[in-house]
Amino acid sequence: MCLLLLAVPLFAADDYFFKANELYDQGKFKEAVPLYRAAIDEGRYEPFAWFNLGNALVQLDRKQVAMVAYRRTVELLPNFEKAWMLLGDLYYLADSPGDAIAAYNRAIELGVESDHVHFALAECYLKGRDWTLAQKNFERALQLNPDRMDAWYGLAEVYEKLGDYEYAIKTLQNALQMTATAGADVHFTLAYYYRSMDSTRQSLNEMENGLLMDPENVSARRYLAQMYVQNNSPWMAIFTLEEGLRHNKGKGDLNLDLGQIYFNQKRYDEAFECYMKAWLAGSSQGRIGAENVGHVFSNAGDTEKAESLYKRIREKK
């Protein structure tokens, strides 16, 4: 009994719940927890005290215990839709899609209708490979919030899983027209879908469109350059990489790729300069590339040229 008195300030029984709410509103979640527990023991506001206790525990990142609080809430108030929704969220975060589906569907039965719930439901069905219900809920989420870009991606993924790349592409094209939040990643994903359909030209176009929106995306730029190389267009690969260097991002990687293209074209002097720039920018592979250029001249019997390159490598300049 003494321990309880030390842990919980003395208030009138009715005051525990309201005082806890005041602390919660002030962001004092840890201090609110023992008062919610005291309100639960007092009993008068028990269901709501359980619910608010769950909210406080979520704020304290104690999600497993919060789940217990929300479960107790819906036992006492089976028609409390928000508690079902938040319980679904915790199941979702705990990677328990079956329990999340049950909780979300109960919330919907009780009148909850939000893009948040339908998106989470769709994700759960996607994990369970129920493509039909995943599609249905992604579509409903988009009806409620057309700007929800993750739902557009989710819907496209459903079609991808079904092997229907044409509908996956059409979905993301609709996203580009219907939402202002669509960015460069939409074009990069479209490029992936087109490439999966062996539509190289359209894939290249989408990569270029994406880079127009996000010109500093080094990994996308390198990927596009590699696509040009594979499409026997090394000059376009060179142009793509040199354009990237103008943005002062990823100089090591971009120069390394340039060096490799020049090396394959036997433009060894240009390859050496790019490899050295890559090395000076922090890419250890740049030194290996530069040494390989030196080896080419050495193996060809041009020892004077080879030694001049080795000297630069030793001096790192």
C-alpha positions as CSV (number, residue, x, y, z in Angstrom):
1,M,0.0,0.0,0.0
2,C,2.9,2.4,0.8
3,L,4.4,1.7,-2.6
4,L,1.1,2.7,-4.3
5,L,1.0,6.0,-2.4
6,L,4.5,6.8,-3.3
7,A,3.9,6.1,-7.0
8,V,0.6,7.9,-7.5
9,P,-0.2,11.4,-6.1
10,L,-3.2,11.6,-3.9
11,F,-6.3,12.9,-5.7
12,A,-10.0,12.3,-5.2
13,A,-11.0,9.2,-7.1
14,D,-12.7,11.0,-9.9
15,D,-9.7,13.2,-10.4
16,Y,-7.2,10.5,-11.5
17,F,-8.6,10.3,-15.0
18,F,-8.9,14.1,-15.6
19,K,-5.5,14.8,-14.1
20,A,-3.9,12.1,-16.3
21,N,-5.5,13.7,-19.3
22,E,-4.0,17.1,-18.4
23,L,-0.6,15.5,-18.1
24,Y,-1.1,13.8,-21.5
25,D,-2.1,17.1,-23.2
26,Q,1.1,18.6,-21.7
27,G,3.2,15.8,-23.3
28,K,4.0,14.3,-19.9
29,F,3.2,10.8,-21.0
30,K,5.3,9.0,-18.4
31,E,3.7,10.9,-15.6
32,A,0.2,10.2,-17.0
33,V,0.6,6.4,-17.0
34,P,0.3,5.8,-13.2
35,L,-2.7,8.1,-13.0
36,Y,-4.5,6.2,-15.8
37,R,-3.7,3.0,-14.0
38,A,-5.2,4.5,-10.8
39,A,-8.3,5.5,-12.7
40,I,-8.6,1.9,-14.0
41,D,-8.4,0.6,-10.5
42,E,-11.0,3.2,-9.4
43,G,-13.3,1.9,-12.1
44,R,-15.5,4.8,-13.0
45,Y,-13.8,5.7,-16.2
46,E,-12.2,2.3,-16.8
47,P,-12.7,1.8,-20.6
48,F,-11.6,5.3,-21.5
49,A,-8.7,5.1,-19.0
50,W,-7.6,1.9,-20.7
51,F,-7.8,3.6,-24.1
52,N,-5.9,6.7,-23.0
53,L,-3.3,4.5,-21.3
54,G,-2.8,2.8,-24.6
55,N,-2.3,6.2,-26.3
56,A,0.3,7.3,-23.6
57,L,2.2,4.0,-24.0
58,V,2.3,4.4,-27.7
59,Q,3.9,7.8,-27.2
60,L,6.4,6.2,-24.9
61,D,7.2,3.6,-27.7
62,R,5.9,0.8,-25.5
63,K,3.7,-0.7,-28.2
64,Q,3.4,-4.2,-26.9
65,V,1.9,-3.0,-23.6
66,A,-0.2,-0.5,-25.5
67,M,-1.7,-3.4,-27.5
68,V,-2.8,-4.9,-24.2
69,A,-4.5,-1.7,-23.2
70,Y,-6.4,-1.4,-26.6
71,R,-7.5,-5.0,-26.4
72,R,-8.9,-4.4,-23.0
73,T,-10.6,-1.2,-24.3
74,V,-12.5,-3.1,-27.0
75,E,-13.4,-5.9,-24.6
76,L,-15.1,-3.3,-22.4
77,L,-16.4,-1.1,-25.3
78,P,-16.8,-3.5,-28.4
79,N,-18.2,-0.6,-30.5
80,F,-15.4,1.8,-29.9
81,E,-14.2,2.2,-33.5
82,K,-11.1,4.3,-32.8
83,A,-9.7,1.7,-30.4
84,W,-10.2,-1.0,-33.1
85,M,-8.4,1.2,-35.6
86,L,-5.4,1.9,-33.3
87,L,-5.3,-1.8,-32.3
88,G,-5.1,-2.6,-36.0
89,D,-2.2,-0.1,-36.4
90,L,-0.2,-1.8,-33.6
91,Y,-0.8,-5.3,-35.2
92,Y,0.3,-3.8,-38.5
93,L,3.5,-2.5,-37.0
94,A,4.1,-5.8,-35.2
95,D,3.9,-7.6,-38.6
96,S,0.8,-9.5,-37.6
97,P,-1.3,-8.9,-40.8
98,G,-4.1,-11.4,-39.9
99,D,-4.9,-9.7,-36.6
100,A,-4.5,-6.3,-38.2
101,I,-7.1,-7.2,-40.9
102,A,-9.6,-8.4,-38.3
103,A,-9.2,-5.2,-36.2
104,Y,-9.4,-2.8,-39.3
105,N,-12.4,-4.6,-40.7
106,R,-14.2,-4.3,-37.4
107,A,-13.4,-0.5,-37.4
108,I,-14.8,-0.2,-40.9
109,E,-18.0,-2.1,-39.8
110,L,-18.4,0.5,-37.0
111,G,-18.1,3.4,-39.5
112,V,-14.4,4.2,-39.9
113,E,-13.8,5.2,-43.5
114,S,-10.3,6.6,-44.1
115,D,-7.5,6.2,-46.6
116,H,-5.2,5.3,-43.7
117,V,-7.3,2.2,-42.8
118,H,-7.8,1.1,-46.4
119,F,-4.2,1.5,-47.2
120,A,-3.0,-0.5,-44.2
121,L,-5.6,-3.2,-45.0
122,A,-4.3,-3.3,-48.6
123,E,-0.8,-3.7,-47.4
124,C,-1.9,-6.6,-45.1
125,Y,-3.7,-8.3,-47.9
126,L,-0.6,-7.8,-50.2
127,K,1.6,-9.6,-47.6
128,G,-0.9,-12.4,-47.6
129,R,-0.9,-12.5,-51.5
130,D,-4.6,-11.8,-51.6
131,W,-4.3,-9.6,-54.7
132,T,-8.1,-9.0,-55.1
133,L,-8.6,-7.5,-51.7
134,A,-5.3,-5.7,-51.9
135,Q,-6.4,-4.1,-55.1
136,K,-9.9,-3.2,-53.7
137,N,-8.5,-1.5,-50.7
138,F,-5.8,0.4,-52.5
139,E,-8.4,1.7,-54.9
140,R,-10.7,2.7,-52.0
141,A,-7.7,4.5,-50.3
142,L,-7.2,6.4,-53.5
143,Q,-10.9,7.3,-53.8
144,L,-10.6,8.9,-50.4
145,N,-7.3,10.5,-51.0
146,P,-6.0,10.7,-54.6
147,D,-2.8,12.3,-53.4
148,R,-1.7,9.3,-51.5
149,M,1.3,8.3,-53.6
150,D,2.1,5.1,-51.6
151,A,-1.3,3.8,-52.5
152,W,-0.6,4.4,-56.2
153,Y,2.6,2.5,-55.8
154,G,0.8,-0.3,-53.9
155,L,-1.8,-0.6,-56.6
156,A,0.8,-0.8,-59.3
157,E,2.6,-3.5,-57.3
158,V,-0.5,-5.6,-57.2
159,Y,-0.6,-5.5,-61.0
160,E,3.2,-6.3,-61.1
161,K,2.6,-9.3,-58.9
162,L,0.0,-10.5,-61.3
163,G,2.4,-10.0,-64.2
164,D,0.3,-7.3,-65.7
165,Y,2.9,-4.6,-66.4
166,E,0.6,-2.7,-68.8
167,Y,-1.9,-2.0,-65.9
168,A,1.0,-1.3,-63.6
169,I,2.2,1.3,-66.0
170,K,-1.3,2.7,-66.6
171,T,-1.7,3.1,-62.8
172,L,1.4,5.2,-62.4
173,Q,0.6,7.2,-65.5
174,N,-2.7,8.0,-63.8
175,A,-0.8,9.0,-60.7
176,L,1.2,11.5,-62.7
177,Q,-2.0,13.1,-64.0
178,M,-4.0,13.0,-60.8
179,T,-1.6,13.9,-58.0
180,A,0.8,16.7,-57.4
181,T,2.9,14.6,-55.1
182,A,4.2,12.3,-57.9
183,G,7.9,12.8,-58.2
184,A,10.9,11.4,-60.1
185,D,10.6,8.0,-58.5
186,V,7.4,7.4,-60.4
187,H,9.3,7.8,-63.7
188,F,12.1,5.5,-62.4
189,T,9.5,2.9,-61.5
190,L,7.9,3.2,-64.9
191,A,11.3,2.7,-66.4
192,Y,11.6,-0.6,-64.5
193,Y,8.2,-1.7,-65.7
194,Y,9.0,-0.9,-69.3
195,R,12.3,-2.7,-69.1
196,S,10.5,-5.7,-67.7
197,M,8.5,-5.6,-70.9
198,D,11.6,-5.3,-73.1
199,S,10.5,-1.8,-74.1
200,T,14.0,-0.3,-73.9
201,R,13.3,3.0,-75.7
202,Q,10.4,3.8,-73.4
203,S,12.4,2.7,-70.4
204,L,15.2,5.1,-71.4
205,N,12.7,7.9,-71.8
206,E,11.3,7.4,-68.4
207,M,14.7,7.4,-66.8
208,E,15.4,10.7,-68.6
209,N,12.1,12.1,-67.4
210,G,13.0,11.2,-63.8
211,L,16.4,12.8,-64.1
212,L,14.9,16.0,-65.3
213,M,13.0,16.1,-62.0
214,D,15.8,14.9,-59.9
215,P,19.1,15.7,-61.7
216,E,21.2,15.1,-58.6
217,N,20.2,11.4,-58.3
218,V,23.5,9.8,-58.9
219,S,22.4,6.1,-58.7
220,A,19.6,6.8,-61.3
221,R,22.1,8.6,-63.5
222,R,24.6,5.7,-63.3
223,Y,21.8,3.2,-64.1
224,L,20.7,5.2,-67.1
225,A,24.3,5.4,-68.4
226,Q,24.6,1.7,-68.0
227,M,21.4,1.2,-70.0
228,Y,22.8,3.3,-72.8
229,V,26.0,1.2,-72.8
230,Q,24.0,-2.0,-73.0
231,N,22.0,-0.4,-75.8
232,N,25.2,0.3,-77.8
233,S,25.0,4.0,-77.2
234,P,28.2,4.8,-75.3
235,W,28.2,8.4,-76.4
236,M,24.8,8.9,-74.7
237,A,26.2,7.2,-71.6
238,I,29.2,9.7,-71.6
239,F,26.8,12.6,-72.0
240,T,24.6,11.4,-69.2
241,L,27.6,11.0,-66.8
242,E,29.2,14.3,-67.8
243,E,25.8,16.1,-67.1
244,G,25.9,14.5,-63.7
245,L,29.3,15.9,-62.9
246,R,28.0,19.4,-63.4
247,H,25.9,19.0,-60.3
248,N,28.9,18.2,-58.1
249,K,27.4,15.0,-56.7
250,G,28.9,11.6,-56.7
251,K,32.1,12.6,-58.6
252,G,33.9,9.5,-57.6
253,D,31.3,7.1,-59.0
254,L,30.5,9.1,-62.1
255,N,34.2,9.5,-63.0
256,L,34.7,5.8,-62.4
257,D,32.0,4.9,-64.8
258,L,33.3,7.4,-67.4
259,G,36.7,5.9,-67.0
260,Q,35.4,2.4,-67.7
261,I,33.6,3.5,-70.8
262,Y,36.7,5.3,-72.2
263,F,38.8,2.2,-71.3
264,N,36.5,-0.1,-73.2
265,Q,36.8,2.3,-76.2
266,K,40.6,2.1,-75.8
267,R,40.6,5.9,-75.2
268,Y,43.2,5.2,-72.5
269,D,44.4,8.8,-71.8
270,E,40.9,9.9,-71.1
271,A,40.2,6.8,-69.1
272,F,43.3,7.5,-67.0
273,E,42.2,11.1,-66.2
274,C,38.7,9.9,-65.2
275,Y,40.1,7.1,-63.0
276,M,42.4,9.5,-61.3
277,K,39.6,12.0,-60.7
278,A,37.5,9.1,-59.2
279,W,40.4,8.1,-56.9
280,L,40.9,11.7,-55.8
281,A,37.2,12.0,-55.1
282,G,37.4,9.0,-52.8
283,S,36.8,5.9,-55.0
284,S,39.5,3.3,-54.3
285,Q,38.4,1.6,-57.6
286,G,39.7,4.7,-59.4
287,R,43.3,3.7,-58.5
288,I,42.8,0.2,-59.7
289,G,41.5,1.6,-63.0
290,A,44.4,4.0,-63.4
291,E,46.9,1.2,-62.7
292,N,45.1,-1.0,-65.4
293,V,45.7,1.8,-67.9
294,G,49.4,1.8,-67.0
295,H,49.5,-1.9,-67.5
296,V,48.0,-1.6,-71.0
297,F,50.9,0.6,-72.0
298,S,53.4,-1.5,-70.2
299,N,52.1,-4.7,-71.9
300,A,52.3,-2.9,-75.3
301,G,56.0,-2.2,-74.7
302,D,55.6,1.6,-74.1
303,T,57.5,1.6,-70.9
304,E,58.1,5.3,-70.9
305,K,54.4,6.1,-71.1
306,A,53.6,3.4,-68.5
307,E,56.2,4.8,-66.1
308,S,54.9,8.3,-66.4
309,L,51.4,7.1,-65.5
310,Y,52.7,5.0,-62.6
311,K,54.6,8.0,-61.3
312,R,51.4,10.1,-61.2
313,I,49.7,7.2,-59.4
314,R,52.5,7.1,-56.8
315,E,52.3,10.9,-56.3
316,K,48.5,10.7,-56.5
317,K,48.1,13.7,-58.8
